[in-house]
């Protein structure tokens, strides 16, 4: 999925270090850092 520069990140959920689901929307109002990297194996 492509996210355009300057747009809001879509809501998603991932497992934390304890195996519990955490969604981006559940963190609303808190400071969150999202790191996006280029596809593995590319020069980016």
N, C-alpha and C positions, 0 to 999 in steps of 0.2 A: 504494500500500500504506500503510495506516495503522499507526503504531507508537504503542502506548499509553504514556502518561507513566509513567516509572519502570521500563519494561521494557527488556530488552536489545535492542540493535539487531541485526537479522538479518544474517547474513553476506552480503556482496556484493563484487563485484570491479569495478574501474574502471581505466582507463588513466592512467598518470602522465604527467609532462611529456615523458618519453622514449618514450612509446607502449607501455610495459611494463605488463602486468596486475598490479595489487596488490589483494589481498583483505583484508577486515577481519580475517579469522582469521589471516592471515600477520603481522599486527601485534600479536597477543596478547602481553601482557607489556610492551608499549611504551606510552608516553603518546600518546593519540590524541584529537583534538578533532573532533567531528562537528557540523556546523552544518546544521540543518534550517530551511528557510524555507517560508512559505506559497506556495500556487500563484501563479504569475505573473499579474499583472493583478487581484489581489484587494486589498482594503484592509488585509489582515493584514500 
